[in-house]
Amino acid sequence: MQNAKLTQHDKSGHERYVALCRLVEKRDELLATLFDHPRRSTALFQLAHIHAERLLTDEEFASFSDELRASVQLILSLGSTS
C-alpha cells in the first residue's frame, strides 16, 4: 500500500518524500479522470467512476432518478468505470 511507504521509519526522509510525491501525482491523475472534460457522452461513466470511488454520499446518489441510478449500478456491475 502506498500510504504505508510514507510511515516506514526505515526509509529516509527523501524516500518518504518521493513516495508522497508519487501518491499525490497518482491521486491527481484519478481526480482528473473523474472531473476533467465533462461531456454528455461520458457523463454516465464519469458518474459511475465517481460513485465507485465513494465520492458521492448515499443521499446525493439517491437524489438521482431511478433510471440513472440503475444505469450507474449496471456499469459498476460490469466493471466498466474507466
C-alpha positions as CSV (number, residue, x, y, z in Angstrom):
1,M,0.0,0.0,0.0
2,Q,1.3,3.4,-1.0
3,N,0.4,5.1,2.3
4,A,2.5,2.5,4.3
5,K,5.6,3.7,2.5
6,L,5.0,7.2,3.9
7,T,5.2,6.0,7.5
8,Q,8.0,3.4,7.3
9,H,10.7,4.6,9.7
10,D,13.4,2.6,7.9
11,K,13.1,4.8,4.9
12,S,15.0,8.1,4.6
13,G,13.2,11.4,4.6
14,H,13.9,11.7,0.9
15,E,12.5,8.3,0.1
16,R,9.3,9.1,2.0
17,Y,9.1,12.5,0.2
18,V,9.4,10.8,-3.2
19,A,6.7,8.3,-2.1
20,L,4.4,11.2,-1.1
21,C,5.0,13.0,-4.4
22,R,4.1,9.8,-6.3
23,L,1.0,9.4,-4.2
24,V,-0.1,13.0,-4.9
25,E,0.6,12.6,-8.6
26,K,-1.5,9.3,-8.7
27,R,-4.4,10.9,-6.9
28,D,-4.2,14.0,-9.1
29,E,-4.5,11.7,-12.1
30,L,-7.5,10.0,-10.6
31,L,-9.2,13.3,-9.9
32,A,-8.5,14.5,-13.4
33,T,-10.1,11.3,-14.8
34,L,-13.2,11.8,-12.6
35,F,-13.8,15.5,-13.1
36,D,-11.9,16.9,-16.1
37,H,-13.6,17.4,-19.5
38,P,-17.2,16.6,-18.7
39,R,-19.3,15.7,-21.7
40,R,-22.7,14.3,-22.2
41,S,-21.2,11.4,-24.0
42,T,-19.0,10.4,-21.0
43,A,-21.1,11.8,-18.1
44,L,-22.6,8.5,-17.1
45,F,-19.3,6.7,-17.0
46,Q,-17.7,9.6,-15.0
47,L,-20.6,9.5,-12.6
48,A,-20.2,5.7,-12.2
49,H,-16.5,6.2,-11.5
50,I,-17.1,9.0,-9.0
51,H,-19.6,6.7,-7.2
52,A,-17.2,3.8,-7.3
53,E,-14.6,6.0,-5.6
54,R,-17.1,6.7,-2.9
55,L,-17.1,10.5,-3.6
56,L,-20.9,10.7,-3.5
57,T,-22.8,10.3,-0.3
58,D,-25.7,7.9,-0.3
59,E,-28.0,10.9,0.0
60,E,-26.5,12.5,-3.1
61,F,-26.7,9.3,-5.1
62,A,-30.3,8.8,-4.0
63,S,-31.2,12.3,-5.4
64,F,-30.7,11.0,-9.0
65,S,-33.5,9.4,-10.9
66,D,-34.2,5.6,-10.6
67,E,-33.2,5.2,-14.2
68,L,-29.8,7.0,-13.7
69,R,-29.0,5.0,-10.5
70,A,-29.9,1.7,-12.3
71,S,-27.6,2.7,-15.2
72,V,-24.7,3.5,-12.8
73,Q,-25.2,0.2,-10.9
74,L,-25.2,-1.7,-14.2
75,I,-21.9,0.0,-15.3
76,L,-20.4,-0.8,-11.9
77,S,-21.5,-4.4,-12.1
78,L,-19.8,-4.8,-15.4
79,G,-16.6,-3.2,-14.1
80,S,-16.6,-0.6,-16.8
81,T,-15.8,2.6,-14.8
82,S,-12.6,3.5,-16.5
